[in-house]
């Protein structure tokens, strides 16, 4: 079995291939992708998972981001497990 190594550089897909990118380019690509989905299908096409083991503050920020930026109430923190 091959040993997996940690990814140190963000990757973006260009012409069907993953290539290394800067963090700014990768974040811009992610924002553009989420913005395109939101524009085409509305906020309810998006959702977010947060970790139940995270702090209350982190979970609060995650739900605030989902509701104000993504315009969705589709957020789950798996607190029932």
Buried (B, 14 or more C-beta within 10 A) or exposed (E): EEEEEEEEEBEBEEEEEEEEBEEEEBEEBEEEEBEEBBEEEEBEEBEBEBEEEEEEEEBEEBBEBBBEBBEBEBBBBEEEE
